[in-house]
Amino acid sequence: MNHFKQIAAKLNDYGVDAMMITSEPGEFYAAGFHGEGIALVAAGETTYITDSRYIELAEKTIQDATILMVDKGRNYVTLVNDFLDRLGIKTLGIEESYMTLGAYQSYTESLHAKLVPAGKLVLELRAAKDEHEIECLVKAQRISEKALQEIFHFIKPGVTEREVAAKLTYDMLRFGAEKNSFDPIVVAGPNGSLPHGIPGDRPIQSGDFVTMDFGCKWGGYCSDMTRTIAVGQPTEEMAKVYDLVLKAQLAGIAASKAGVRGKDIDAAARKVIEEGGYGAYFGHGYGHSVGIEIHESPNANTRDETPMPVGAAVSAEPGIYLPGRFGVRIEDVVIMEEGGCRVITEAPKELIIL
């Protein structure tokens, strides 16, 4: 599976004759291949350049492209210039948000074309997932959900946050994940007020909320899910906050559809929390796009005015965090459709008490 044709079709829109894709996520989107190299996309012709470590797999995996290997006499610059000269390329799009300043300066001095920032060409294509991409997202999500079911039998007083994180990672790999989407976040009790807290050696105690934010990759695409559970009976306020976060998430999901701005989705969820009296304790955005990378665009936050495209995969993750006491976050992923959205997360959201 590759997206060479989709990229080539957008070249004129960005005023470039060809696109040079050098980032790891960009290469995977373009070529459907995990390796290290450069993808060159022009109208009617595509070349992928790599080295001896990846050449055999690239030749077996990548379709619809000429595969070239660098060697002592032909480095990347030489092979890119051959492509540019042969096709008469004058303007070459680059992924400016991924390229280092050093790489930009080096390419500017050595390549036979003007470098043009055109990273949005690929990023905007990546924002709207096709059916194959959605299938990969769903499969990754199902693996995460199996790991969640296993963790319910593992968590008990005395088990540490770090042990829960390790168990989640182990089970996702055991169930078929390629790797984690990101390092799992597992925070319990007072640590739950840290939205991106790092799992530590604090033992879980009876009466704690435990928040677990985790995901895995399958087929190169990420899952992302957060669940907050109670170990022992929660207090009345803990139950109230949990219910408020769930209502906020459902309000955001109800507002989610193609064409709606991310800031309006965020506002629908944020209003619920503010009216519930906890607005000061919801500091981050409602959600972000998910795909090859765990954080993509567009976002559902207070600033993003981008209308959601059909096929955008966006997290729905409001939270309330009371410093030094506890926190609650509930997260699903939805696919934007005309007139609504499809929730691809199937894990239960009612408060689970272990």
C-alpha positions in Angstrom: 0.0 0.0 0.0 1.4 3.4 -1.0 0.2 6.9 -1.7 2.5 8.0 -4.5 -0.4 8.9 -6.9 -2.1 11.0 -4.3 1.1 13.0 -3.6 1.8 13.4 -7.3 -1.8 14.7 -7.9 -1.2 17.5 -5.4 2.2 18.8 -6.7 0.7 21.6 -8.8 -1.4 22.8 -5.9 1.8 23.6 -4.0 3.8 25.0 -6.9 6.4 22.3 -7.0 7.6 20.0 -9.8 8.4 17.1 -7.4 8.4 16.2 -3.8 11.3 14.9 -1.8 10.2 13.0 1.3 12.8 12.3 3.9 10.9 11.9 7.2 10.2 8.5 8.7 6.4 9.0 8.8 6.4 10.7 5.4 8.3 7.8 3.8 6.0 5.3 5.3 2.9 7.2 4.1 4.4 7.6 0.6 6.0 4.2 0.1 4.3 1.9 2.7 7.8 1.0 3.8 9.7 1.3 7.2 13.3 2.0 6.4 15.7 4.8 5.9 15.8 6.6 2.6 14.4 9.3 0.3 11.3 9.1 -1.7 11.1 11.3 -4.8 7.7 11.8 -6.3 7.1 13.6 -9.7 4.2 13.4 -12.1 4.3 10.0 -13.6 7.5 8.9 -12.0 8.6 7.9 -8.5 12.0 6.8 -7.1 13.0 5.4 -3.7 16.6 5.6 -2.6 18.0 3.6 0.3 21.2 1.8 1.4 22.3 -1.8 1.6 20.6 -2.4 5.0 17.1 -1.9 3.4 17.5 -2.5 -0.3 16.4 -6.2 -0.4 13.2 -5.5 1.7 12.5 -2.3 -0.3 12.6 -4.2 -3.6 10.2 -6.8 -2.2 7.9 -4.3 -0.5 7.6 -1.0 -2.5 5.5 -1.0 -5.6 5.1 1.6 -8.4 8.6 3.0 -7.9 12.2 2.7 -9.1 14.3 1.4 -6.3 17.9 2.6 -6.1 20.8 1.9 -3.7 23.5 4.2 -2.7 27.1 3.0 -2.8 30.6 4.3 -2.7 30.3 6.0 -6.1 26.6 7.1 -5.8 25.5 8.9 -2.6 22.1 10.3 -1.9 22.8 13.7 -3.4 24.2 12.2 -6.6 21.1 10.0 -7.1 18.7 12.8 -6.2 20.4 15.1 -8.7 20.2 12.4 -11.4 16.4 12.3 -10.8 16.1 16.1 -10.9 18.3 16.5 -14.0 16.6 13.8 -16.0 13.1 15.1 -15.4 14.0 18.8 -15.6 12.8 19.4 -12.0 13.3 23.1 -11.1 11.3 23.3 -7.8 11.5 20.5 -5.2 9.1 20.3 -2.3 10.5 19.4 1.1 9.0 18.4 4.5 10.3 21.5 6.3 8.8 20.7 9.7 10.9 17.4 9.8 14.1 18.6 8.2 17.0 19.8 10.3 18.6 23.2 9.6 21.8 21.4 8.8 20.1 19.1 6.3 18.3 22.0 4.7 21.6 24.0 4.3 23.4 20.9 2.9 20.6 20.2 0.3 20.4 23.8 -0.7 24.0 23.9 -1.5 24.2 20.5 -3.3 20.9 19.8 -5.1 20.1 21.1 -8.6 16.7 22.5 -7.8 15.1 25.2 -5.6 13.9 23.8 -2.3 10.3 24.8 -1.5 8.6 24.2 1.9 5.7 21.9 1.0 5.3 19.7 4.0 1.6 20.5 4.2 1.1 18.6 1.0 1.8 15.3 2.7 0.3 16.3 6.1 -3.0 17.3 4.6 -3.2 14.0 2.7 -2.4 12.1 5.9 -5.1 13.9 7.8 -7.9 12.1 5.8 -7.5 8.4 6.3 -8.5 5.9 3.6 -10.2 2.6 4.3 -6.9 0.7 4.5 -5.5 3.2 7.0 -8.7 3.0 9.1 -8.6 -0.8 9.1 -5.0 -0.6 10.5 -6.2 1.9 13.2 -9.0 -0.4 14.2 -6.8 -3.5 14.4 -4.3 -1.6 16.6 -7.2 -0.5 18.8 -8.5 -4.1 19.2 -5.0 -5.2 20.4 -5.0 -2.4 23.0 -8.5 -3.4 24.2 -7.3 -7.0 24.7 -4.5 -5.7 26.8 -6.9 -3.6 28.8 -9.0 -6.6 29.6 -5.9 -8.4 30.8 -4.9 -5.5 33.1 -8.2 -5.7 34.9 -7.1 -9.0 36.4 -3.6 -7.7 37.2 -4.3 -4.4 39.0 -4.6 -4.7 42.8 -3.3 -2.8 45.9 0.5 -3.2 46.1 1.1 -3.4 42.3 3.1 -0.4 41.1 2.4 2.0 38.3 5.6 0.8 36.5 4.4 -2.8 36.7 1.1 -1.9 35.2 2.8 0.0 32.3 5.1 -3.0 31.7 2.2 -5.4 31.7 0.3 -3.3 29.2 3.3 -3.2 26.9 4.0 -6.9 27.2 0.4 -7.9 26.4 0.1 -5.6 23.4 3.2 -7.1 21.9 1.9 -10.6 22.9 -1.4 -9.9 21.1 0.3 -8.8 17.8 1.4 -5.2 18.2 4.5 -4.0 16.3 5.5 -1.7 19.2 4.0 0.9 21.5 2.5 4.0 20.0 4.2 5.9 22.9 5.4 5.1 26.3 2.4 4.2 28.4 1.1 6.7 31.0 0.0 5.0 34.2 -0.7 7.2 37.2 -2.5 6.4 40.4 -3.9 8.3 43.4 -2.5 11.8 43.7 -0.2 11.2 40.7 -3.4 11.1 38.6 -3.4 14.9 38.5 -0.4 14.7 36.2 -1.9 14.4 32.6 1.4 13.0 31.2 2.8 11.6 34.4 5.6 9.0 34.2 4.9 5.6 35.7 6.9 5.2 38.9 7.3 2.8 41.9 4.3 4.1 43.9 2.2 1.1 44.9 -1.5 1.4 44.0 -3.6 1.7 47.1 -7.2 0.9 47.9 -9.3 4.0 47.1 -7.1 5.1 44.2 -8.2 6.1 40.7 -5.7 4.6 38.2 -5.4 6.4 34.8 -3.9 4.4 32.0 -3.2 6.1 28.6 -1.6 3.7 26.2 -1.6 2.4 22.6 0.2 0.3 20.0 1.1 0.2 16.4 -0.3 -2.3 13.9 0.4 -2.0 10.1 2.3 1.2 10.9 -0.7 3.0 12.5 -1.3 4.0 16.1 -4.0 3.2 18.6 -4.6 5.6 21.6 -6.9 5.0 24.5 -7.2 6.2 28.1 -9.3 4.6 30.8 -9.5 5.6 34.5 -10.6 2.8 36.9 -11.2 2.7 40.6 -9.4 0.3 43.0 -11.8 0.0 45.8 -14.8 2.2 46.4 -14.3 5.8 45.1 -15.5 8.8 47.1 -18.6 10.7 46.1 -16.5 13.5 44.5 -14.4 11.0 42.5 -17.6 9.4 41.1 -19.0 12.9 40.3 -15.8 13.9 38.5 -15.8 10.7 36.5 -19.4 11.2 35.4 -18.7 14.8 34.4 -15.7 13.8 32.3 -17.7 11.1 30.6 -20.6 13.5 29.8 -18.0 16.0 28.4 -16.6 13.3 26.2 -20.0 12.3 24.9 -20.8 15.9 24.2 -17.6 16.3 22.2 -18.3 13.1 20.2 -21.8 14.3 19.5 -20.3 17.5 18.0 -17.8 15.7 15.9 -18.3 15.4 12.2 -16.6 16.3 8.9 -16.5 20.1 8.3 -16.7 21.1 11.9 -13.7 23.1 13.3 -11.6 21.4 16.0 -12.1 24.4 18.3 -15.9 23.9 18.1 -15.6 20.2 19.1 -13.4 21.2 22.0 -15.9 23.9 23.1 -18.7 21.4 23.2 -16.9 19.2 25.7 -15.3 22.1 27.6 -18.7 23.7 28.2 -19.8 20.6 30.1 -16.8 20.6 32.4 -17.0 24.4 33.0 -20.7 24.2 33.8 -19.9 21.4 36.2 -17.6 23.7 38.1 -14.3 22.1 37.1 -13.3 24.3 34.1 -10.1 25.4 35.7 -8.9 21.8 36.0 -9.2 20.9 32.3 -6.0 22.4 30.8 -5.2 20.5 27.6 -7.1 20.2 24.4 -10.0 17.8 23.8 -8.2 15.8 21.2 -5.6 15.3 18.4 -5.4 13.4 15.1 -3.9 9.9 15.2 -2.3 8.0 12.4 1.2 7.0 11.5 2.2 9.3 14.3 0.5 9.5 17.7 0.0 13.2 17.4 -1.0 14.5 14.0 -3.2 17.3 12.6 -5.8 18.7 12.7 -6.5 19.0 16.4 -9.6 19.5 18.5 -8.4 22.2 20.9 -9.2 25.8 21.7 -7.2 27.2 18.8 -7.5 24.9 15.8 -9.9 26.4 13.2 -9.2 23.7 10.6 -12.5 22.0 9.4 -12.2 18.3 10.0 -11.9 16.3 6.8 -13.8 13.1 6.0 -11.6 10.3 7.3 -9.8 12.2 10.1 -9.1 10.0 13.1 -9.3 12.1 16.2 -8.9 11.3 19.9 -11.7 12.3 22.3 -10.0 12.8 25.6 -11.3 15.4 28.0 -10.0 15.2 31.6 -10.2 16.8 35.0 -7.1 17.0 37.2 -7.2 18.0 40.8 -3.6 18.8 42.0 -2.3 16.4 44.6 -5.6 14.5 44.8 -6.7 12.6 41.7 -7.4 12.9 38.0 -9.8 11.4 35.4 -9.3 11.1 31.7 -11.4 9.0 29.3 -10.2 8.6 25.7 -11.6 7.1 22.5 -10.7 7.6 18.8 -13.4 8.6 16.3 -13.4 8.7 12.5 -15.0 11.9 11.1 -17.8 11.3 8.6 -20.4 13.4 6.8 -23.1 14.1 9.4 -21.3 12.5 12.4 -18.5 10.3 13.4 -17.7 6.6 14.0 -16.2 5.6 17.4 -13.7 2.9 16.7 -13.0 2.3 20.4 -15.1 -0.5 21.9 -13.8 -0.7 25.4 -16.4 0.0 28.2 -16.5 3.5 29.5 -18.7 3.1 32.6 -16.7 3.4 35.8 -15.0 0.1 36.6 -14.4 -0.7 40.2 -11.9 -3.4 41.0 
